[in-house]
Amino acid sequence: MTTTPTPRIVVALDGPASSGKSSVGAAAAARLGLRFVDTGIFYRALTALALREGVAPDDGVALAPMAARVALGDDGSGVLSRVLLDGRDATDELRSDAVDAAVSTVARIPEVRAALLQRQRDLTAGGGIIVAGRDIGTVVLPDAGLKLFLDASVEERANRRIAQRGLDPQGEEAALVREQLGARDAQDRGREVAPLVAAADAVHVNSDGIGFDATVDQVVAAVTKAESSSVPAPESASAKAERSPRPERAERAEKPDRSDATGDEPGAKRNRKLEIAMRMDNHRTWLTTGFSFLCRCFARAVCSVQFEGLDNLPKDGPAIIAINHISSLDALVAGAWINEHIGDRRMHWLGKRSLFDIPVFGWMIAYGGVHPVDRGNADVEAYRLASRLLKAGFVLIVYPEGTRSPDGALQEAKDGVAMLAMGTGAPIVPVGVNDADLVWRKGRALPSPFPRRKVTVRFGKPFTVAEVLPKDVDRKSAKGLATRAIMGRIAALLDPRHRGIYADDAAAQDTPTA
Ligand code: DC
């Protein structure tokens, strides 16, 4: 009988620029027989590619798909320090002044971070690796077997850099190094998305006043201790998916994702158990089925619901269900019926974290597939979460307009849904809800069942943004055009009074549910 060796530890190693993550991390990895990667090279590689192709370093829509063209290679000693762009070695380009100047702009973009998240997690397949970066312990690998935070004062780090470059410590160039390092610290710590911050459970190693070897000794000792207390190495969900003979099992096995842990509002911890329970599984349970049934009973009690095109809902694969928002009844009707038509899985939604604090209701929405978004950083957080759900192959329901319409007519939509569709390639299913506003008006606490009204919900044919955008559209215009394409398709599923500002776009569509 063959036995599978226990996978070795995965270590998250975070810290500010020039704290020695790369050199200390690689040396410790070599002594421990682990692999090593500094994830900064992903951001540098993407920056180098953007510079080559004249893409602006803040153009997330253009940059996110380019992440797929970056590959990392082993230098022969277990250090993943070689970078291939479109299959060609580009390692030498990563440390140029131009890349140095633009990389923190690229690293700030949520779409870029979302596109690189899974790539970084995939590197941990099989365990036995030290992964260095800024957000590894907090966002990329929240379940790492050990989290280390390597720090040193800005003076000490600047002095090391000055000595490395052989500069005169009193000279102008040295002064510039000190200034630039201070600025990079501020950028890394102050950025909105995945800021540099030590994970709450990180072991801190401060290298002020101790030499390189002594710092490596401390890292080696911490890893040895963590490994001997037999913390199993986490394995990324996609690594599991690759090994799994049954894709649906892989989906079921996805780990609870706690990358939002850094932005908790007070009281959020109370709901942690619920969130984890909800995130672990994409399959329908008796609870989801039961809630859907109750919602159907309620909806039928207050109106007569009629569906067209329900077969357009995909039974597998990711999908963005984009729906107009005219009443509280929309969500209820959607929740009641969509779950039953997307195969053996359930829908996912995004909701304010504070909703989870409402007794009973919080519990219900957690099991109804709602994912909490922190208010402070809502757009970025929502984008990241939504894109993660879609990349995992889940079905996500979204309201492109953001809020309920005051008069039942379509309002101007935000670009978020288009960006999500462009960033993930997920198909969009447009949905038009008609007359729900007559049953449950905005501002009313309860629906009015009398006079009895008909609510018609139409599901359009799924489409991808790539199918509807003109071939040579410039990247900046793509967002706006994609938003109009999505809203036009929703409008085409609505009666004229609901079409609002997208009436003209609706006219361009024909037989939308067929
Ligand atoms: O560590 P470095 O200088 O090679 O990193 C390059 C850039 O990438 C820098 O702006 C920080 C950023 N980065 C990040 O945001 N998250 C990581 N996990 C790694 C690096």
Boltz pocket constraint, residues with backbone or C-beta under 6 A from the ligand:
constraints:
  - pocket:
      binder: B
      contacts: [[A, 17], [A, 38], [A, 39], [A, 40], [A, 41], [A, 43], [A, 44], [A, 103], [A, 104], [A, 105], [A, 107], [A, 132], [A, 133], [A, 134], [A, 135], [A, 136], [A, 188], [A, 194]]
      max_distance: 6.0
